[in-house]
Amino acid sequence: MKNEVILRSNQIVKHFGQTHALNGISVEIKRGEVIGLIGENGSGKSTFSSIVSGVYPPTSGTLELNGKAYKPSSTIDAQQHGISMVTQEMGTLPGTRVADNIFLGREELFSSRGIINREKMYSEAKKALEKAGISDIDPKAPITDYGLEDRKLIEVVRSIYSDPEIFIVDETTTALSQKGRDIIYRLIRKFKDENKAVIFISHDLEEIMEVCSQLIVLRDGDFIAQLEKDEFEEERIKELMVGRKLTGNYYRSDYDGSFQPDVVLKAERIYKSGILEDVSIELHKGEILGIGGLTDCGMHDLGRILFGIEKPMFGKVVFSDGTEVKNAKTAIRHKVGYVSKNRDQEALILSASIMDNTVLPSLNMISKAGLVFKHAEKAFTNAQVQNMSIKCREISQDVRDLSGGNKQKVVFSKWLGNQSEIFILDCPTRGIDIGVKAFMYDLMYRLKKEGKAILMISEELPELIGMSDRIVIMKDGKIQNTFERSEQLSESVLIKEMV
């Protein structure tokens, strides 16, 4: 029956040591609803979802599922009760095949006397993929044959294979292109039409307001509000999330677009087969140069080449002193910092501490006679934690335990601590809330005013228009057009060049 309560939480509390992640959350999830769970980083969204999906137990409080006491002992137990979650972290296993990942923990479906019938598994995996609307992933292929987006879709297929009653989508769409998002949206509509429930977590307010039928707002571990569709209003939602009036104008307010004439980094006729073709750009001191386009236009590969992670087949990247970028070590020595689009996979060591991540590029700066002393590492890290307002229990805390926004602050702090002069930022505000976005935009503008050079690759047109001095639009691996900063520049003008 529609509007029947499928899940109820009663005063759910969760503590991690001295950190109070949830402070008595009582909410109702009803059938036929797509519930947007929103709040700033650290508000408790993922913690609440993880308790519901059996990742860990609450410190106190109870859950009810279909009117009965519900106390999942594990994610498998939760799945058996009809609750499945796709998380924002990568959840596929390297060294295995696509089908193995889809049926992880369910191998007994295809085994007899301890022997797995792999052909039967492959056949069933193909059906599961096609049921989700995915036809271009081979169940027999190694998981490493596929990129981040396809692997995330494989996780989605794994999550819905058991036909759950509640489907939790935690920041999954941030890792997907429009094609992948459309698959998720179609599945969400299917769950709604089947009178099931979806809990949807995203920092994209436009997406949340479009996809969801209700919103639950959390702030600092507290329940703030539950809104119906007709109560959705962007400025009100922002205010509920951050606890203060916050307008949408958190980009730069100036439109002079000026920067210094000095070229600090130059790409000369970069070519990489099938990806980049004859790409030449110049980045100036005190400039924010925006690079935009569709996901596969080559802009992300360009960022990696500029930092020396990848090498072009032809062409070169050079600094103002004529030094050519041969690898990332060369870039770091020339005070270049790089923020990867894939934060958890490429920008951080999740199993290492905040301190170990922060000091990594700067060990030569804090060493004496080749030795690095612990007190110097602590002082260095504490300064960055304070400078970046990183919310953490202690600097020895594992980075994996931080919220998305605080993880991103750790990434920035590595390069700020290294006194970087050039910043290559690939989707720098991806997967972070509006409060941290405002912080990051303010930081970028301050760095510009200090004469630092920023190359910002972004899939968000308002971000490009709002922050860049110049915008380079790429299409099919080529530079399509360049735009100067202007109050009249619109998204529609950029889109015409992209598609």
C-alpha positions in Angstrom: 0.0 0.0 0.0 1.3 3.4 -1.0 2.4 5.7 1.9 2.7 2.6 4.2 5.8 3.1 6.5 8.4 0.5 5.4 11.3 1.7 7.7 11.2 3.7 10.9 14.1 4.8 13.0 13.7 5.6 16.7 16.3 7.9 18.3 19.3 6.5 16.4 22.5 7.6 18.0 26.0 6.8 16.7 29.3 7.7 18.3 32.8 7.1 16.8 35.0 7.6 19.9 34.5 11.2 20.8 32.8 12.1 17.6 29.0 12.2 17.7 27.9 11.4 14.2 24.1 11.0 14.9 22.2 12.5 17.8 18.9 10.7 18.0 17.5 10.5 14.5 13.8 9.5 14.2 12.4 9.4 10.7 9.9 7.4 8.6 10.5 6.0 5.1 7.3 5.2 3.2 6.6 3.0 0.2 6.4 4.6 -3.1 8.7 7.5 -2.1 12.1 8.6 -3.3 13.6 10.2 -0.2 16.5 12.6 -0.6 18.8 12.5 2.4 20.7 15.8 2.3 23.1 17.8 4.5 26.6 19.2 4.5 29.6 16.9 4.7 29.7 15.5 8.2 25.9 15.9 8.7 25.4 12.1 9.2 23.8 11.1 5.9 26.2 8.2 5.1 26.4 7.2 8.8 22.6 6.8 8.9 22.5 4.9 5.6 25.3 2.6 6.8 23.4 1.7 9.9 20.2 1.0 7.9 22.2 -1.2 5.4 24.1 -3.2 8.2 27.6 -1.7 7.8 27.7 -1.0 11.5 25.3 -1.0 14.5 23.9 2.2 16.2 25.3 3.2 19.6 21.7 3.4 20.7 18.2 3.6 19.3 16.2 1.1 17.2 15.0 0.4 13.7 11.7 -1.1 12.5 11.2 -2.7 9.1 7.7 -3.4 8.0 6.5 -3.0 11.6 9.0 -5.5 13.1 12.2 -4.9 15.0 15.2 -4.7 12.6 18.8 -5.1 13.7 21.0 -6.1 10.8 24.3 -7.8 11.7 25.9 -7.2 8.3 25.3 -5.9 4.8 24.4 -9.5 3.8 21.9 -9.7 6.6 20.4 -6.3 5.4 20.2 -7.6 1.9 18.3 -10.7 3.1 15.9 -8.3 4.8 15.4 -6.4 1.5 17.8 -3.4 2.0 20.7 -2.8 -0.4 23.1 0.1 -0.8 25.5 1.4 -3.4 28.2 3.5 -1.7 30.3 6.4 -3.0 33.5 4.4 -2.5 34.7 1.9 -5.0 33.4 -1.5 -4.1 34.6 -3.9 -6.9 37.4 -6.4 -6.4 40.5 -6.3 -8.6 41.7 -9.6 -10.0 38.2 -10.9 -10.6 35.7 -10.9 -13.4 32.6 -8.8 -13.8 30.3 -11.7 -13.0 32.3 -12.5 -9.8 31.6 -8.9 -8.6 27.9 -9.0 -9.4 27.5 -12.3 -7.5 29.9 -11.5 -4.6 28.7 -13.5 -1.6 26.1 -15.4 -3.7 28.4 -17.9 -5.4 26.4 -20.7 -4.0 23.7 -19.9 -6.5 25.9 -21.4 -9.2 27.8 -24.1 -7.3 27.4 -27.8 -6.9 29.6 -29.9 -4.7 31.9 -26.9 -4.3 32.3 -26.4 -8.1 31.0 -23.2 -9.6 29.3 -23.4 -13.0 30.8 -20.4 -14.5 28.9 -20.5 -17.8 25.7 -20.4 -15.8 27.0 -17.5 -13.7 28.0 -15.6 -16.9 24.6 -16.1 -18.4 22.8 -14.9 -15.3 25.2 -11.9 -15.1 24.4 -10.9 -18.7 20.7 -11.1 -17.9 21.1 -8.9 -14.8 23.1 -6.3 -16.7 20.6 -6.2 -19.5 17.7 -5.9 -17.0 19.4 -2.7 -15.7 19.7 -1.4 -19.3 23.4 -2.2 -19.6 24.5 -4.0 -22.8 28.1 -3.0 -23.3 29.7 -4.7 -20.3 31.0 -8.3 -20.8 30.3 -10.5 -17.7 33.4 -12.6 -18.6 35.8 -9.7 -18.8 38.2 -8.8 -16.0 36.9 -6.0 -13.8 40.1 -4.0 -14.6 39.0 -3.8 -18.2 36.5 -1.2 -17.2 36.8 2.4 -15.9 35.4 4.0 -12.7 31.9 4.6 -14.2 31.3 1.1 -15.5 32.6 -0.5 -12.3 30.1 1.7 -10.3 27.3 0.5 -12.6 28.4 -3.1 -12.0 28.0 -2.4 -8.2 24.5 -1.1 -8.9 23.6 -4.3 -10.7 25.0 -6.3 -7.8 22.9 -4.2 -5.3 19.6 -4.6 -7.1 20.0 -8.3 -8.1 18.2 -9.4 -5.0 15.2 -7.1 -5.8 15.4 -5.1 -2.6 12.5 -3.3 -1.0 14.7 -0.3 -0.1 17.5 0.8 -2.5 20.0 3.3 -1.0 22.1 5.3 -3.5 24.9 7.1 -1.6 26.6 9.7 -3.7 26.8 7.3 -6.7 25.8 9.7 -9.4 28.9 11.9 -8.9 31.0 9.1 -10.4 28.8 8.8 -13.5 28.3 10.6 -16.8 24.9 11.5 -18.0 24.5 8.0 -19.6 25.2 6.3 -16.2 22.9 8.8 -14.4 20.1 8.0 -16.8 20.4 4.3 -15.9 20.2 5.2 -12.2 17.3 7.5 -12.7 15.4 4.8 -14.6 16.0 2.2 -11.9 14.8 4.7 -9.2 11.6 5.3 -11.2 11.1 1.5 -11.4 11.4 1.2 -7.6 9.0 4.0 -7.1 6.5 2.5 -9.5 6.8 -0.9 -7.8 5.8 0.8 -4.5 9.2 0.3 -3.0 11.4 3.0 -1.4 14.6 4.7 -2.5 17.0 6.7 -0.2 19.0 9.0 -2.5 22.0 10.9 -1.3 23.6 13.6 -3.4 25.2 17.1 -3.1 23.6 18.2 -6.3 20.6 20.2 -5.2 19.2 20.4 -8.7 19.4 16.6 -9.1 17.9 16.1 -5.6 14.9 18.4 -6.3 14.3 16.7 -9.7 14.6 13.1 -8.6 13.1 13.0 -5.1 9.5 13.2 -3.8 10.6 14.0 -0.2 13.7 15.4 1.5 15.1 14.7 4.9 17.6 17.3 6.0 20.4 16.5 8.6 22.8 18.9 10.1 25.7 18.0 12.4 24.1 14.7 13.2 20.7 16.2 14.0 17.4 15.8 12.2 16.4 19.2 10.9 13.3 18.8 8.6 11.4 16.5 6.4 10.0 18.3 3.3 7.3 17.3 0.8 7.7 17.9 -2.9 5.7 21.1 -2.9 8.0 22.5 -0.2 11.1 22.2 -2.3 12.8 25.6 -2.6 16.5 25.8 -3.2 17.4 28.7 -0.9 15.3 27.3 1.9 16.9 23.9 1.5 20.4 25.5 1.6 19.5 27.4 4.7 18.2 24.3 6.5 21.4 22.4 5.5 23.9 25.0 6.8 21.9 26.7 9.5 22.2 30.2 8.1 21.1 32.2 5.1 23.3 31.2 2.1 22.5 32.6 -1.3 23.6 31.0 -4.5 26.1 33.7 -5.4 29.2 32.1 -3.9 31.3 32.5 -7.1 33.5 35.4 -7.9 31.6 38.8 -8.0 34.2 40.5 -10.3 34.2 40.4 -14.1 37.5 42.0 -15.0 39.1 38.6 -15.8 42.6 40.1 -15.6 45.8 38.1 -14.9 49.5 38.7 -15.2 51.3 38.3 -18.6 53.8 35.7 -17.3 53.2 32.2 -18.8 54.0 29.6 -16.0 52.9 26.5 -17.8 52.5 25.8 -21.5 51.2 22.8 -23.5 52.5 22.6 -27.0 50.6 20.6 -29.7 49.7 17.7 -27.4 48.6 14.6 -29.2 47.4 11.3 -27.8 45.9 8.8 -30.2 42.1 8.8 -30.0 42.1 11.2 -27.0 43.8 14.5 -27.7 44.7 16.1 -31.0 47.0 19.2 -31.4 46.1 20.8 -28.0 48.0 23.9 -27.1 47.3 26.1 -24.1 49.0 28.7 -21.9 48.4 29.2 -18.2 49.4 32.6 -16.8 50.4 33.7 -13.3 47.3 34.9 -11.4 44.9 33.2 -13.8 42.1 30.8 -13.3 41.9 29.0 -16.6 38.7 26.8 -16.9 38.6 23.7 -19.2 35.2 22.4 -20.0 33.4 20.0 -22.3 31.6 16.6 -22.2 33.1 13.9 -20.0 34.9 12.2 -22.8 36.2 15.3 -24.6 39.8 14.7 -23.4 40.0 17.4 -20.7 40.6 14.9 -17.9 43.4 13.3 -19.9 44.9 16.7 -20.5 45.1 17.4 -16.8 47.0 14.2 -16.2 49.4 15.0 -19.0 50.0 18.5 -17.6 51.0 17.0 -14.3 53.1 14.3 -15.8 51.0 11.3 -14.8 50.5 10.4 -18.5 52.7 11.1 -21.5 51.6 12.4 -24.8 52.6 10.6 -28.0 53.6 13.9 -29.5 54.0 17.5 -28.1 55.3 18.6 -24.8 54.5 20.5 -21.6 57.0 23.1 -20.4 57.5 25.5 -17.5 58.5 29.1 -17.8 62.2 28.1 -17.3 62.1 25.7 -20.3 62.0 22.6 -18.2 59.8 19.9 -19.8 57.3 17.9 -17.7 58.6 14.4 -17.9 56.7 12.9 -14.9 54.9 13.9 -11.7 58.2 14.3 -9.8 59.2 17.0 -12.2 55.9 18.8 -11.7 56.0 18.6 -7.9 59.6 20.0 -7.9 58.3 22.9 -9.9 55.6 23.5 -7.3 52.7 22.0 -9.2 49.8 20.5 -7.2 47.2 18.2 -8.8 43.7 17.4 -7.5 42.4 14.3 -9.3 38.8 13.8 -10.3 39.0 10.4 -8.7 39.8 11.5 -5.2 39.7 8.2 -3.3 41.6 6.2 -6.0 44.3 8.7 -7.0 44.6 11.7 -4.6 44.6 10.0 -1.2 45.9 6.9 0.6 42.6 6.1 2.4 44.2 3.6 4.8 46.8 6.2 5.9 46.4 9.0 8.4 45.6 12.7 7.7 49.2 13.5 8.7 50.7 10.9 6.4 48.7 12.2 3.5 49.3 15.8 4.2 53.1 15.7 4.6 53.8 13.3 1.7 54.7 15.9 -1.0 56.6 18.1 1.5 58.9 15.6 3.3 62.0 17.4 1.9 60.7 20.7 3.3 60.4 19.4 6.9 63.4 17.1 7.0 66.7 17.9 8.6 69.8 16.2 7.4 67.6 13.8 5.6 65.7 12.9 8.7 62.0 13.6 9.2 61.0 14.1 12.9 57.6 13.3 14.2 57.2 16.7 15.9 57.8 18.4 12.6 55.2 16.3 10.8 52.7 17.1 13.5 53.3 20.8 13.5 53.1 20.9 9.7 49.9 18.9 9.6 48.2 20.8 12.5 48.9 24.1 10.6 47.2 22.7 7.5 44.2 21.3 9.5 43.7 24.7 11.0 44.3 26.6 7.8 41.8 24.4 5.9 39.3 24.0 8.8 39.4 20.2 8.5 36.9 18.5 10.8 38.6 15.5 12.4 39.1 13.8 15.8 42.9 13.9 15.5 45.6 14.1 12.8 46.3 10.4 13.3 42.8 9.5 12.1 42.6 7.5 8.9 41.5 9.6 5.9 38.9 7.0 5.0 36.9 8.0 8.1 36.4 11.6 6.9 33.5 13.0 5.1 33.9 13.8 1.3 34.4 17.5 1.9 37.0 17.0 4.6 38.8 14.4 2.4 39.0 17.1 -0.4 40.4 19.6 2.1 43.1 17.1 2.9 43.9 16.8 -0.8 44.2 20.6 -1.1 46.2 20.9 2.1 48.9 18.6 0.6 49.6 21.1 -2.1 49.1 24.3 0.0 51.6 22.9 2.5 54.0 22.2 -0.3 53.8 25.9 -1.3 52.5 25.1 -4.7 52.5 27.9 -7.3 50.5 26.1 -10.0 47.3 24.1 -9.3 45.7 21.6 -11.7 42.3 21.0 -10.3 40.2 18.3 -11.9 36.5 18.6 -10.8 37.7 20.2 -7.4 34.2 20.5 -5.9 32.9 17.1 -7.0 30.9 15.3 -4.3 31.2 18.1 -1.7 28.4 20.1 -0.1 27.6 23.8 -0.7 29.3 25.0 2.4 32.6 23.4 1.4 32.1 24.5 -2.2 31.9 28.1 -1.0 35.1 27.6 1.1 36.9 26.1 -2.0 35.8 28.9 -4.3 37.0 31.5 -1.8 40.3 29.7 -1.5 40.7 29.6 -5.2 40.1 33.3 -5.5 42.5 34.1 -2.8 45.2 32.0 -4.5 44.6 33.8 -7.7 45.0 37.2 -6.0 48.3 35.9 -4.5 49.5 35.3 -8.1 49.1 31.5 -8.1 48.0 29.9 -11.4 45.0 27.6 -11.5 43.9 25.3 -14.3 40.4 24.1 -13.4 38.8 21.2 -15.3 35.1 21.0 -14.6 31.9 19.3 -15.8 29.8 22.0 -14.1 29.1 25.0 -16.4 28.0 27.4 -13.6 31.4 26.7 -11.8 33.3 27.4 -15.0 31.5 30.6 -15.7 31.5 31.7 -12.1 35.2 31.2 -11.4 37.3 31.4 -14.6 39.2 34.2 -16.2 39.2 32.3 -19.5 37.2 29.2 -20.5 38.6 26.7 -23.0 35.9 24.4 -24.4 37.0 21.0 -25.8 35.3 18.6 -28.1 36.5 15.3 -29.4 40.0 15.9 -28.1 40.4 19.3 -29.7 40.0 22.9 -28.5 36.7 24.1 -29.9 36.7 27.7 -28.6 38.0 30.0 -25.9 35.9 32.6 -24.0 36.9 35.6 -21.9 35.3 36.2 -18.5 32.0 38.1 -19.1 28.8 38.8 -17.2 27.0 38.1 -20.5 28.5 34.6 -21.0 25.8 31.9 -20.6 25.6 28.1 -20.3 23.8 27.8 -23.6 26.7 29.5 -25.5 29.1 27.0 -24.0 26.9 24.0 -24.6 26.7 24.9 -28.3 30.5 24.5 -28.5 30.5 21.2 -26.5 27.9 19.1 -28.4 
